Amino acid sequence: MGRVADVTDNDAMTETTALDDRWAVFDRWGPYGLLAMSTLIAWATAGALGMSTGERWACGLLVVAAAALELRWGRVVRTRPGPSAAGAVHYALRWAFGFVLTWLNPLFAFYAVLGYFSTERLLPRRLRKAGLFATAVTMAGSQSGGLPPGDGLGWVLFGALLVANSALVLLFGHFADLEEARGRARLETIAELERTNTALQQALDENAALHSQLLVQAREAGVADERRRLAAEIHDTLAQGLTGIIAQLQVAANTPDPVLGRTHMDRALALARDSLGEARRSVHNLSPAALADDGLPDALKKTVAAWGERTEVRAGFTVTGTAEPLHDEVAATLLRIVQEALSNAARHAAATRVGVTLSYMGDEVTLDIRDDGRGFDPTAVPARTGTGGFGLDGMRARAERVAGALTIESEPGGGTAVSARVPLVRHDP
């Protein structure tokens, strides 16, 4: 749009400048040409019109005076362009010379007609109609055969021609006013387009600056989000894995039975391998290893069974509804929530029984983890905001990241129930 407006501005300014240049040429040389043409025609027809020698000398002196007037004005107009008092004086003197010359010879009207063309450039607005009427008087006198009329019929003809010329002057003046109004409207439009272009350019500059700022903010937000993701993954994989390894090693160190000790050592080694694999997958933002070959129900079943075997807590898993393949992000979120909830139960709840239920309910999936442990007061647990991946806040943040919600119900001595509800977003084909 800015380029179109610029082209329109340039075209209008070029057209206006060209028109002004043509009028400047006419104002500069037109009076001399019309005066010379009038003089030649009047001189050639002087005999036919019955001009006396005295009238011829008077015409010659007036022509010289008119030429001197035009020469003087040619120097003045360079320093005082546009309507002014000096321009009004020049217009009056030019009209007087034209009137007298036309009185002596009607064919000098070719020079007197300049009054029609120079009113806007020489006279103030309040004097323009008077100037046009005065020129109409001169032209009507020329057209009626010269001034003064010879008889009553001549006066009637002069009056009729004066009325006709005045009407034409009013009509052309009206057209000139309309053209001037259109010119002013065009100038106002050009000015408005220039203001619009300026505002548009400012808006483009502001948008460019805002775009750069948004890119910086998006980059910073991406870095912060990746840090939170890595922190959550480290907590949910390495931290939990190390906790399990430590627990198995403690049992192995404290048991006198070599076979049982070896069993716990093997579990610790398996946990170390699993934790290493999960750490690598987390760094590369891959799905958990449990979901690599199995769907969510099978992955949860194996995870719950392995956790129960390690902790020697009775753990059960149930699926309700018709299982459907879920989007990788949704499945990974539910698996991580289960892993965190089981880890919390092992470390804090001292539970003897844990139940995990995965329910497919139309357009959402519900995951419930319940234990019969010691419980706690959820309102007394301080929120660890800003971590994005630790404990209860971490589970809640994971659920909200996939447009879900997480609720926790617990009381001291009454066990704990964690429920996550997320939209059922199917796996991409």
Residue pairs with C-beta under 8 A, 6 or more apart in sequence:
1 200
2 197
2 200
2 201
2 204
5 193
5 196
5 197
6 197
8 190
8 193
9 190
9 193
9 194
9 197
12 186
12 189
12 190
13 190
16 183
16 186
23 121
26 117
27 77
27 118
27 121
28 74
30 114
30 117
31 70
31 94
31 111
31 114
32 67
32 70
34 110
34 111
34 113
34 114
35 63
35 66
35 67
35 70
35 111
37 110
37 111
38 101
38 107
38 108
38 109
38 110
38 111
39 59
39 63
39 108
41 107
41 110
42 59
42 101
42 105
42 107
42 108
43 56
45 105
45 107
46 55
46 56
46 59
46 105
49 105
49 106
49 146
51 59
51 104
51 105
55 104
55 105
58 104
59 101
59 104
59 105
59 108
62 97
62 100
62 101
62 104
63 101
65 97
66 94
66 97
66 98
66 101
66 111
69 90
69 93
69 94
69 97
70 94
73 90
76 86
76 90
77 87
80 86
80 87
82 121
83 120
83 121
83 122
83 123
83 124
83 125
87 121
87 122
87 123
88 122
88 123
88 124
88 127
90 122
91 115
91 118
91 119
91 122
91 123
91 131
94 114
94 115
94 118
95 112
95 115
95 131
95 134
95 135
95 138
97 111
98 108
98 109
98 111
98 112
98 114
98 115
98 135
98 138
99 112
99 134
99 137
99 138
99 141
101 108
101 111
101 112
102 108
102 109
102 112
102 138
102 141
102 142
102 146
102 147
103 141
103 146
103 147
105 146
106 141
106 142
106 143
106 145
106 146
107 142
108 142
109 138
109 139
109 142
109 143
112 135
112 138
112 139
112 142
113 135
113 139
115 131
115 132
115 134
115 135
115 138
116 132
116 135
116 169
116 172
119 128
119 131
119 132
120 128
120 176
120 180
122 131
123 131
128 173
129 173
132 169
132 173
133 166
133 169
135 169
136 162
136 165
136 166
136 168
136 169
137 162
139 161
139 165
140 158
140 161
140 162
140 164
140 165
141 147
141 158
143 161
143 165
144 154
144 157
144 158
144 161
145 154
145 157
147 158
149 155
149 157
149 158
228 387
228 388
228 389
228 397
229 285
229 388
229 389
230 282
230 283
231 387
231 388
231 389
231 390
232 336
232 387
232 388
232 389
232 390
232 394
232 397
232 398
233 278
233 279
233 282
233 283
233 389
234 279
234 282
234 389
235 389
235 390
235 394
236 336
236 339
236 340
236 389
236 394
237 275
237 278
237 279
237 282
238 275
238 278
238 279
240 275
240 339
240 340
240 343
241 271
241 272
241 274
241 275
241 278
242 275
243 343
243 346
243 347
244 267
244 268
244 271
244 310
244 346
245 268
245 271
245 272
245 275
247 310
247 311
247 346
248 264
248 265
248 267
248 268
248 271
248 310
249 264
249 265
249 268
251 260
251 261
251 264
252 260
252 261
252 262
252 264
252 265
252 268
253 261
255 261
255 264
267 310
271 310
274 289
277 289
278 288
278 289
281 287
281 288
281 289
287 328
287 331
287 332
288 299
288 332
288 335
288 336
290 299
290 302
290 303
290 335
291 299
291 328
291 331
291 332
291 335
294 302
295 323
295 325
295 326
295 331
296 323
296 326
296 331
296 334
296 335
296 358
297 319
297 323
297 358
299 331
299 335
300 317
300 334
300 335
300 338
300 356
300 358
301 317
303 335
303 338
303 339
303 342
304 315
304 316
304 317
304 338
304 342
304 354
304 356
305 315
305 317
307 313
307 315
307 342
307 346
308 314
308 315
308 354
311 346
313 345
313 346
313 351
313 352
313 353
313 354
314 352
314 353
314 354
315 342
315 353
315 354
315 355
315 356
316 353
316 354
316 355
316 356
317 355
317 356
317 357
317 358
318 355
318 356
318 357
318 358
319 357
319 358
319 359
319 360
320 357
320 358
320 359
320 360
321 359
321 360
321 361
322 360
323 358
323 360
324 360
324 424
324 426
325 426
325 427
326 334
326 365
326 424
326 425
326 426
326 427
327 425
327 426
327 427
327 428
328 427
329 402
329 425
330 365
330 402
330 422
330 423
330 424
330 425
333 398
333 399
333 401
333 402
333 404
333 422
334 358
334 365
334 367
334 420
334 422
336 395
336 398
337 367
337 369
337 395
337 398
337 399
337 406
337 418
337 420
338 356
338 367
338 369
340 391
340 394
340 395
341 369
341 395
341 418
342 354
342 356
342 369
344 391
344 392
344 416
345 351
345 354
345 369
345 371
345 373
345 416
348 373
348 374
348 376
349 371
349 373
349 374
349 375
349 415
349 416
350 373
350 374
351 371
351 372
351 373
351 415
352 372
352 373
353 371
353 372
354 369
354 370
354 371
354 372
355 368
355 369
355 370
355 371
356 367
356 368
356 369
357 366
357 367
357 368
357 370
358 365
358 366
358 367
359 365
359 366
359 367
359 368
360 424
361 424
362 424
363 423
363 424
364 421
364 422
364 423
364 424
365 421
365 422
365 423
365 424
366 419
366 420
366 421
367 419
367 420
367 421
367 422
368 417
368 418
368 419
369 417
369 418
369 419
370 415
370 416
370 417
370 418
371 415
371 416
372 415
373 415
373 416
374 412
374 413
375 410
375 411
375 412
375 413
375 414
375 415
375 416
376 410
376 411
376 412
376 416
377 410
377 411
377 412
378 392
378 408
378 409
378 410
381 392
383 393
384 390
384 391
384 393
385 393
387 393
387 394
388 394
388 397
389 397
389 398
392 408
395 406
395 418
395 420
396 406
398 406
399 405
399 406
399 420
399 421
399 422
400 406
402 422
402 423
402 425
403 422
403 423
404 420
404 421
404 422
404 423
405 420
405 421
406 418
406 419
406 420
406 421
407 418
407 419
407 421
408 416
408 417
408 418
408 419
409 416
409 417
409 419
410 416
410 417
